[in-house]
Amino acid sequence: MSERIVRQTGDEILRKHSKTVTELTDRLKELIKDMKDTMKTHGGCGLAAVQVGVLKRIIICAPEEEKEAVVLINPEIVSMSDETEIDSEGCLSVDGYRGNVARPKNIVVKAKDENMNDIEFDADGFFARIICHEVDHLDGILYTDKVVPGTLKDVTEEENVKEE
């Protein structure tokens, strides 16, 4: 198991655009494995390569804890519903904070899988939210850029109260 350091708000790499993956090298396969380990260790449900300091268009999503993470290479949201949902989001790169963000209820995603095969699928609800959040990372956007004003909260204080 190889965990990588998760970059935090203020690290300028998080504001950069990630580059398209043209071939899946052994190094990128190792990155994907490390991303899965890192996400699991930190209890996340999604992670973009840029969050571990690699400017490649790779994300992983695990909407269900007991299932294997979905790997998306060069993901594109090709369509999204007009209908949105507002829900609370957090981020491994914005440690200790949560805020409400409006996201489309349904999306259609085009990407390559872990073996560089073309895939296209519909995602809705929580899975769609994770994909949108992670694709934003690939374009240098953090959820805090989209948070509903007044809803960003420091949850570390709440966690400390619960522990006492």
mmCIF file of the C-alpha atoms, coordinates in Angstrom:
data_MODEL
# 
_entry.id   MODEL 
# 
loop_
_atom_site.group_PDB 
_atom_site.id 
_atom_site.type_symbol 
_atom_site.label_atom_id 
_atom_site.label_alt_id 
_atom_site.label_comp_id 
_atom_site.label_asym_id 
_atom_site.label_entity_id 
_atom_site.label_seq_id 
_atom_site.pdbx_PDB_ins_code 
_atom_site.Cartn_x 
_atom_site.Cartn_y 
_atom_site.Cartn_z 
_atom_site.occupancy 
_atom_site.B_iso_or_equiv 
_atom_site.pdbx_formal_charge 
_atom_site.auth_seq_id 
_atom_site.auth_comp_id 
_atom_site.auth_asym_id 
_atom_site.auth_atom_id 
_atom_site.pdbx_PDB_model_num 
ATOM 1   C CA . MET A 1 1   ? 0.000   0.000  0.000   1.00 0.00 ? 1   MET A CA 1 
ATOM 2   C CA . SER A 1 2   ? 1.421   3.339  -1.067  1.00 0.00 ? 2   SER A CA 1 
ATOM 3   C CA . GLU A 1 3   ? -0.196  6.464  0.188   1.00 0.00 ? 3   GLU A CA 1 
ATOM 4   C CA . ARG A 1 4   ? 0.595   9.810  -1.410  1.00 0.00 ? 4   ARG A CA 1 
ATOM 5   C CA . ILE A 1 5   ? 0.442   13.250 0.154   1.00 0.00 ? 5   ILE A CA 1 
ATOM 6   C CA . VAL A 1 6   ? -2.853  15.024 -0.521  1.00 0.00 ? 6   VAL A CA 1 
ATOM 7   C CA . ARG A 1 7   ? -2.231  18.622 -1.607  1.00 0.00 ? 7   ARG A CA 1 
ATOM 8   C CA . GLN A 1 8   ? -4.114  21.232 0.407   1.00 0.00 ? 8   GLN A CA 1 
ATOM 9   C CA . THR A 1 9   ? -5.802  24.543 -0.403  1.00 0.00 ? 9   THR A CA 1 
ATOM 10  C CA . GLY A 1 10  ? -3.159  27.146 -1.126  1.00 0.00 ? 10  GLY A CA 1 
ATOM 11  C CA . ASP A 1 11  ? -0.986  24.716 -3.099  1.00 0.00 ? 11  ASP A CA 1 
ATOM 12  C CA . GLU A 1 12  ? -0.939  26.327 -6.547  1.00 0.00 ? 12  GLU A CA 1 
ATOM 13  C CA . ILE A 1 13  ? -0.994  22.965 -8.370  1.00 0.00 ? 13  ILE A CA 1 
ATOM 14  C CA . LEU A 1 14  ? -4.670  22.624 -7.392  1.00 0.00 ? 14  LEU A CA 1 
ATOM 15  C CA . ARG A 1 15  ? -5.462  25.637 -9.617  1.00 0.00 ? 15  ARG A CA 1 
ATOM 16  C CA . LYS A 1 16  ? -3.778  24.234 -12.733 1.00 0.00 ? 16  LYS A CA 1 
ATOM 17  C CA . HIS A 1 17  ? -5.385  22.391 -15.663 1.00 0.00 ? 17  HIS A CA 1 
ATOM 18  C CA . SER A 1 18  ? -4.508  18.716 -15.902 1.00 0.00 ? 18  SER A CA 1 
ATOM 19  C CA . LYS A 1 19  ? -3.160  17.225 -19.120 1.00 0.00 ? 19  LYS A CA 1 
ATOM 20  C CA . THR A 1 20  ? -4.794  14.558 -21.269 1.00 0.00 ? 20  THR A CA 1 
ATOM 21  C CA . VAL A 1 21  ? -3.506  11.002 -20.849 1.00 0.00 ? 21  VAL A CA 1 
ATOM 22  C CA . THR A 1 22  ? -2.407  9.608  -24.221 1.00 0.00 ? 22  THR A CA 1 
ATOM 23  C CA . GLU A 1 23  ? -1.098  6.229  -23.050 1.00 0.00 ? 23  GLU A CA 1 
ATOM 24  C CA . LEU A 1 24  ? -1.321  4.216  -19.875 1.00 0.00 ? 24  LEU A CA 1 
ATOM 25  C CA . THR A 1 25  ? 2.258   3.717  -18.720 1.00 0.00 ? 25  THR A CA 1 
ATOM 26  C CA . ASP A 1 26  ? 3.422   1.563  -15.813 1.00 0.00 ? 26  ASP A CA 1 
ATOM 27  C CA . ARG A 1 27  ? 4.012   4.788  -13.916 1.00 0.00 ? 27  ARG A CA 1 
ATOM 28  C CA . LEU A 1 28  ? 0.370   5.844  -14.390 1.00 0.00 ? 28  LEU A CA 1 
ATOM 29  C CA . LYS A 1 29  ? -0.854  2.377  -13.365 1.00 0.00 ? 29  LYS A CA 1 
ATOM 30  C CA . GLU A 1 30  ? 1.153   2.800  -10.152 1.00 0.00 ? 30  GLU A CA 1 
ATOM 31  C CA . LEU A 1 31  ? -0.349  6.279  -9.698  1.00 0.00 ? 31  LEU A CA 1 
ATOM 32  C CA . ILE A 1 32  ? -3.878  4.837  -9.964  1.00 0.00 ? 32  ILE A CA 1 
ATOM 33  C CA . LYS A 1 33  ? -3.088  2.162  -7.383  1.00 0.00 ? 33  LYS A CA 1 
ATOM 34  C CA . ASP A 1 34  ? -1.579  4.785  -5.059  1.00 0.00 ? 34  ASP A CA 1 
ATOM 35  C CA . MET A 1 35  ? -4.629  7.034  -5.558  1.00 0.00 ? 35  MET A CA 1 
ATOM 36  C CA . LYS A 1 36  ? -6.929  4.183  -4.494  1.00 0.00 ? 36  LYS A CA 1 
ATOM 37  C CA . ASP A 1 37  ? -4.799  3.573  -1.396  1.00 0.00 ? 37  ASP A CA 1 
ATOM 38  C CA . THR A 1 38  ? -4.662  7.284  -0.566  1.00 0.00 ? 38  THR A CA 1 
ATOM 39  C CA . MET A 1 39  ? -8.410  7.760  -0.961  1.00 0.00 ? 39  MET A CA 1 
ATOM 40  C CA . LYS A 1 40  ? -9.155  4.727  1.192   1.00 0.00 ? 40  LYS A CA 1 
ATOM 41  C CA . THR A 1 41  ? -6.709  5.804  3.923   1.00 0.00 ? 41  THR A CA 1 
ATOM 42  C CA . HIS A 1 42  ? -8.280  9.275  4.085   1.00 0.00 ? 42  HIS A CA 1 
ATOM 43  C CA . GLY A 1 43  ? -11.859 7.990  3.919   1.00 0.00 ? 43  GLY A CA 1 
ATOM 44  C CA . GLY A 1 44  ? -12.689 9.830  0.703   1.00 0.00 ? 44  GLY A CA 1 
ATOM 45  C CA . CYS A 1 45  ? -15.170 8.917  -2.014  1.00 0.00 ? 45  CYS A CA 1 
ATOM 46  C CA . GLY A 1 46  ? -13.264 10.529 -4.877  1.00 0.00 ? 46  GLY A CA 1 
ATOM 47  C CA . LEU A 1 47  ? -9.790  11.728 -5.779  1.00 0.00 ? 47  LEU A CA 1 
ATOM 48  C CA . ALA A 1 48  ? -8.199  13.468 -8.759  1.00 0.00 ? 48  ALA A CA 1 
ATOM 49  C CA . ALA A 1 49  ? -4.566  12.932 -9.742  1.00 0.00 ? 49  ALA A CA 1 
ATOM 50  C CA . VAL A 1 50  ? -3.857  16.647 -9.281  1.00 0.00 ? 50  VAL A CA 1 
ATOM 51  C CA . GLN A 1 51  ? -4.719  16.264 -5.577  1.00 0.00 ? 51  GLN A CA 1 
ATOM 52  C CA . VAL A 1 52  ? -1.643  14.059 -5.206  1.00 0.00 ? 52  VAL A CA 1 
ATOM 53  C CA . GLY A 1 53  ? 0.481   16.412 -7.297  1.00 0.00 ? 53  GLY A CA 1 
ATOM 54  C CA . VAL A 1 54  ? 0.161   14.826 -10.765 1.00 0.00 ? 54  VAL A CA 1 
ATOM 55  C CA . LEU A 1 55  ? -1.319  16.984 -13.541 1.00 0.00 ? 55  LEU A CA 1 
ATOM 56  C CA . LYS A 1 56  ? -2.978  14.147 -15.458 1.00 0.00 ? 56  LYS A CA 1 
ATOM 57  C CA . ARG A 1 57  ? -6.697  13.806 -16.268 1.00 0.00 ? 57  ARG A CA 1 
ATOM 58  C CA . ILE A 1 58  ? -7.341  10.815 -14.005 1.00 0.00 ? 58  ILE A CA 1 
ATOM 59  C CA . ILE A 1 59  ? -10.001 10.536 -11.314 1.00 0.00 ? 59  ILE A CA 1 
ATOM 60  C CA . ILE A 1 60  ? -11.241 7.737  -9.119  1.00 0.00 ? 60  ILE A CA 1 
ATOM 61  C CA . CYS A 1 61  ? -14.700 7.547  -7.567  1.00 0.00 ? 61  CYS A CA 1 
ATOM 62  C CA . ALA A 1 62  ? -16.126 5.232  -4.933  1.00 0.00 ? 62  ALA A CA 1 
ATOM 63  C CA . PRO A 1 63  ? -19.769 6.109  -4.306  1.00 0.00 ? 63  PRO A CA 1 
ATOM 64  C CA . GLU A 1 64  ? -20.207 2.873  -2.347  1.00 0.00 ? 64  GLU A CA 1 
ATOM 65  C CA . GLU A 1 65  ? -17.590 2.056  0.266   1.00 0.00 ? 65  GLU A CA 1 
ATOM 66  C CA . GLU A 1 66  ? -17.729 -1.713 -0.172  1.00 0.00 ? 66  GLU A CA 1 
ATOM 67  C CA . LYS A 1 67  ? -17.280 -1.610 -3.971  1.00 0.00 ? 67  LYS A CA 1 
ATOM 68  C CA . GLU A 1 68  ? -14.120 -1.166 -6.035  1.00 0.00 ? 68  GLU A CA 1 
ATOM 69  C CA . ALA A 1 69  ? -13.339 2.419  -7.035  1.00 0.00 ? 69  ALA A CA 1 
ATOM 70  C CA . VAL A 1 70  ? -14.212 3.437  -10.590 1.00 0.00 ? 70  VAL A CA 1 
ATOM 71  C CA . VAL A 1 71  ? -11.232 4.777  -12.553 1.00 0.00 ? 71  VAL A CA 1 
ATOM 72  C CA . LEU A 1 72  ? -11.934 7.418  -15.202 1.00 0.00 ? 72  LEU A CA 1 
ATOM 73  C CA . ILE A 1 73  ? -9.183  8.597  -17.518 1.00 0.00 ? 73  ILE A CA 1 
ATOM 74  C CA . ASN A 1 74  ? -9.791  11.792 -19.514 1.00 0.00 ? 74  ASN A CA 1 
ATOM 75  C CA . PRO A 1 75  ? -13.365 12.074 -18.186 1.00 0.00 ? 75  PRO A CA 1 
ATOM 76  C CA . GLU A 1 76  ? -15.740 14.440 -19.968 1.00 0.00 ? 76  GLU A CA 1 
ATOM 77  C CA . ILE A 1 77  ? -19.217 15.365 -18.880 1.00 0.00 ? 77  ILE A CA 1 
ATOM 78  C CA . VAL A 1 78  ? -21.006 15.333 -22.247 1.00 0.00 ? 78  VAL A CA 1 
ATOM 79  C CA . SER A 1 79  ? -24.419 16.319 -20.931 1.00 0.00 ? 79  SER A CA 1 
ATOM 80  C CA . MET A 1 80  ? -26.093 17.193 -17.656 1.00 0.00 ? 80  MET A CA 1 
ATOM 81  C CA . SER A 1 81  ? -29.645 17.598 -16.479 1.00 0.00 ? 81  SER A CA 1 
ATOM 82  C CA . ASP A 1 82  ? -31.104 21.041 -15.936 1.00 0.00 ? 82  ASP A CA 1 
ATOM 83  C CA . GLU A 1 83  ? -32.398 19.750 -12.618 1.00 0.00 ? 83  GLU A CA 1 
ATOM 84  C CA . THR A 1 84  ? -29.917 20.282 -9.774  1.00 0.00 ? 84  THR A CA 1 
ATOM 85  C CA . GLU A 1 85  ? -29.575 19.211 -6.166  1.00 0.00 ? 85  GLU A CA 1 
ATOM 86  C CA . ILE A 1 86  ? -27.937 21.167 -3.392  1.00 0.00 ? 86  ILE A CA 1 
ATOM 87  C CA . ASP A 1 87  ? -26.032 19.022 -0.930  1.00 0.00 ? 87  ASP A CA 1 
ATOM 88  C CA . SER A 1 88  ? -23.098 19.227 1.456   1.00 0.00 ? 88  SER A CA 1 
ATOM 89  C CA . GLU A 1 89  ? -19.629 18.538 0.056   1.00 0.00 ? 89  GLU A CA 1 
ATOM 90  C CA . GLY A 1 90  ? -16.201 18.179 1.544   1.00 0.00 ? 90  GLY A CA 1 
ATOM 91  C CA . CYS A 1 91  ? -12.820 17.581 -0.045  1.00 0.00 ? 91  CYS A CA 1 
ATOM 92  C CA . LEU A 1 92  ? -9.604  15.866 0.960   1.00 0.00 ? 92  LEU A CA 1 
ATOM 93  C CA . SER A 1 93  ? -7.770  18.997 -0.293  1.00 0.00 ? 93  SER A CA 1 
ATOM 94  C CA . VAL A 1 94  ? -9.923  21.362 1.789   1.00 0.00 ? 94  VAL A CA 1 
ATOM 95  C CA . ASP A 1 95  ? -9.478  19.502 5.035   1.00 0.00 ? 95  ASP A CA 1 
ATOM 96  C CA . GLY A 1 96  ? -11.899 20.243 7.844   1.00 0.00 ? 96  GLY A CA 1 
ATOM 97  C CA . TYR A 1 97  ? -14.544 22.156 5.875   1.00 0.00 ? 97  TYR A CA 1 
ATOM 98  C CA . ARG A 1 98  ? -17.922 21.362 4.310   1.00 0.00 ? 98  ARG A CA 1 
ATOM 99  C CA . GLY A 1 99  ? -20.310 23.485 2.292   1.00 0.00 ? 99  GLY A CA 1 
ATOM 100 C CA . ASN A 1 100 ? -23.420 23.200 0.153   1.00 0.00 ? 100 ASN A CA 1 
ATOM 101 C CA . VAL A 1 101 ? -22.968 23.015 -3.619  1.00 0.00 ? 101 VAL A CA 1 
ATOM 102 C CA . ALA A 1 102 ? -25.557 22.775 -6.409  1.00 0.00 ? 102 ALA A CA 1 
ATOM 103 C CA . ARG A 1 103 ? -24.768 19.971 -8.866  1.00 0.00 ? 103 ARG A CA 1 
ATOM 104 C CA . PRO A 1 104 ? -26.739 18.406 -11.726 1.00 0.00 ? 104 PRO A CA 1 
ATOM 105 C CA . LYS A 1 105 ? -28.904 15.448 -10.691 1.00 0.00 ? 105 LYS A CA 1 
ATOM 106 C CA . ASN A 1 106 ? -27.905 13.436 -13.763 1.00 0.00 ? 106 ASN A CA 1 
ATOM 107 C CA . ILE A 1 107 ? -24.917 13.477 -16.094 1.00 0.00 ? 107 ILE A CA 1 
ATOM 108 C CA . VAL A 1 108 ? -23.600 11.515 -19.064 1.00 0.00 ? 108 VAL A CA 1 
ATOM 109 C CA . VAL A 1 109 ? -19.876 10.807 -18.858 1.00 0.00 ? 109 VAL A CA 1 
ATOM 110 C CA . LYS A 1 110 ? -17.441 9.796  -21.571 1.00 0.00 ? 110 LYS A CA 1 
ATOM 111 C CA . ALA A 1 111 ? -13.989 8.546  -20.524 1.00 0.00 ? 111 ALA A CA 1 
ATOM 112 C CA . LYS A 1 112 ? -11.474 5.774  -20.801 1.00 0.00 ? 112 LYS A CA 1 
ATOM 113 C CA . ASP A 1 113 ? -11.388 3.012  -18.208 1.00 0.00 ? 113 ASP A CA 1 
ATOM 114 C CA . GLU A 1 114 ? -8.371  1.572  -16.436 1.00 0.00 ? 114 GLU A CA 1 
ATOM 115 C CA . ASN A 1 115 ? -7.438  -0.353 -19.597 1.00 0.00 ? 115 ASN A CA 1 
ATOM 116 C CA . MET A 1 116 ? -7.845  2.687  -21.883 1.00 0.00 ? 116 MET A CA 1 
ATOM 117 C CA . ASN A 1 117 ? -11.118 1.338  -23.323 1.00 0.00 ? 117 ASN A CA 1 
ATOM 118 C CA . ASP A 1 118 ? -13.703 3.939  -24.318 1.00 0.00 ? 118 ASP A CA 1 
ATOM 119 C CA . ILE A 1 119 ? -16.710 4.039  -22.006 1.00 0.00 ? 119 ILE A CA 1 
ATOM 120 C CA . GLU A 1 120 ? -19.831 6.173  -21.784 1.00 0.00 ? 120 GLU A CA 1 
ATOM 121 C CA . PHE A 1 121 ? -22.438 5.973  -19.038 1.00 0.00 ? 121 PHE A CA 1 
ATOM 122 C CA . ASP A 1 122 ? -25.136 7.803  -17.106 1.00 0.00 ? 122 ASP A CA 1 
ATOM 123 C CA . ALA A 1 123 ? -24.553 8.762  -13.503 1.00 0.00 ? 123 ALA A CA 1 
ATOM 124 C CA . ASP A 1 124 ? -27.028 10.239 -11.096 1.00 0.00 ? 124 ASP A CA 1 
ATOM 125 C CA . GLY A 1 125 ? -27.314 11.433 -7.519  1.00 0.00 ? 125 GLY A CA 1 
ATOM 126 C CA . PHE A 1 126 ? -24.262 11.004 -5.328  1.00 0.00 ? 126 PHE A CA 1 
ATOM 127 C CA . PHE A 1 127 ? -22.205 9.316  -8.083  1.00 0.00 ? 127 PHE A CA 1 
ATOM 128 C CA . ALA A 1 128 ? -22.862 12.253 -10.454 1.00 0.00 ? 128 ALA A CA 1 
ATOM 129 C CA . ARG A 1 129 ? -21.904 14.687 -7.664  1.00 0.00 ? 129 ARG A CA 1 
ATOM 130 C CA . ILE A 1 130 ? -18.563 12.926 -7.089  1.00 0.00 ? 130 ILE A CA 1 
ATOM 131 C CA . ILE A 1 131 ? -17.715 12.891 -10.798 1.00 0.00 ? 131 ILE A CA 1 
ATOM 132 C CA . CYS A 1 132 ? -18.581 16.596 -11.200 1.00 0.00 ? 132 CYS A CA 1 
ATOM 133 C CA . HIS A 1 133 ? -16.478 17.473 -8.127  1.00 0.00 ? 133 HIS A CA 1 
ATOM 134 C CA . GLU A 1 134 ? -13.469 15.487 -9.387  1.00 0.00 ? 134 GLU A CA 1 
ATOM 135 C CA . VAL A 1 135 ? -13.710 16.747 -12.988 1.00 0.00 ? 135 VAL A CA 1 
ATOM 136 C CA . ASP A 1 136 ? -13.698 20.281 -11.563 1.00 0.00 ? 136 ASP A CA 1 
ATOM 137 C CA . HIS A 1 137 ? -10.353 19.434 -9.909  1.00 0.00 ? 137 HIS A CA 1 
ATOM 138 C CA . LEU A 1 138 ? -8.927  18.574 -13.334 1.00 0.00 ? 138 LEU A CA 1 
ATOM 139 C CA . ASP A 1 139 ? -9.764  22.113 -14.452 1.00 0.00 ? 139 ASP A CA 1 
ATOM 140 C CA . GLY A 1 140 ? -8.314  23.828 -11.377 1.00 0.00 ? 140 GLY A CA 1 
ATOM 141 C CA . ILE A 1 141 ? -11.694 24.404 -9.702  1.00 0.00 ? 141 ILE A CA 1 
ATOM 142 C CA . LEU A 1 142 ? -12.359 23.655 -6.030  1.00 0.00 ? 142 LEU A CA 1 
ATOM 143 C CA . TYR A 1 143 ? -15.829 23.071 -4.591  1.00 0.00 ? 143 TYR A CA 1 
ATOM 144 C CA . THR A 1 144 ? -15.309 26.157 -2.425  1.00 0.00 ? 144 THR A CA 1 
ATOM 145 C CA . ASP A 1 145 ? -15.492 28.205 -5.661  1.00 0.00 ? 145 ASP A CA 1 
ATOM 146 C CA . LYS A 1 146 ? -19.075 26.972 -6.110  1.00 0.00 ? 146 LYS A CA 1 
ATOM 147 C CA . VAL A 1 147 ? -20.288 26.808 -2.519  1.00 0.00 ? 147 VAL A CA 1 
ATOM 148 C CA . VAL A 1 148 ? -23.622 28.416 -1.669  1.00 0.00 ? 148 VAL A CA 1 
ATOM 149 C CA . PRO A 1 149 ? -22.684 31.645 0.161   1.00 0.00 ? 149 PRO A CA 1 
ATOM 150 C CA . GLY A 1 150 ? -22.823 31.318 3.930   1.00 0.00 ? 150 GLY A CA 1 
ATOM 151 C CA . THR A 1 151 ? -22.748 27.502 3.984   1.00 0.00 ? 151 THR A CA 1 
ATOM 152 C CA . LEU A 1 152 ? -18.996 26.814 4.215   1.00 0.00 ? 152 LEU A CA 1 
ATOM 153 C CA . LYS A 1 153 ? -18.356 25.584 7.729   1.00 0.00 ? 153 LYS A CA 1 
ATOM 154 C CA . ASP A 1 154 ? -15.353 24.453 9.722   1.00 0.00 ? 154 ASP A CA 1 
ATOM 155 C CA . VAL A 1 155 ? -16.377 20.933 10.751  1.00 0.00 ? 155 VAL A CA 1 
ATOM 156 C CA . THR A 1 156 ? -13.256 20.250 12.806  1.00 0.00 ? 156 THR A CA 1 
ATOM 157 C CA . GLU A 1 157 ? -14.848 22.164 15.682  1.00 0.00 ? 157 GLU A CA 1 
ATOM 158 C CA . GLU A 1 158 ? -17.952 19.945 15.477  1.00 0.00 ? 158 GLU A CA 1 
ATOM 159 C CA . GLU A 1 159 ? -15.793 16.799 15.377  1.00 0.00 ? 159 GLU A CA 1 
ATOM 160 C CA . ASN A 1 160 ? -13.821 17.951 18.438  1.00 0.00 ? 160 ASN A CA 1 
ATOM 161 C CA . VAL A 1 161 ? -17.059 18.524 20.376  1.00 0.00 ? 161 VAL A CA 1 
ATOM 162 C CA . LYS A 1 162 ? -18.276 15.003 19.450  1.00 0.00 ? 162 LYS A CA 1 
ATOM 163 C CA . GLU A 1 163 ? -15.002 13.449 20.655  1.00 0.00 ? 163 GLU A CA 1 
ATOM 164 C CA . GLU A 1 164 ? -15.133 15.102 24.089  1.00 0.00 ? 164 GLU A CA 1 
# 
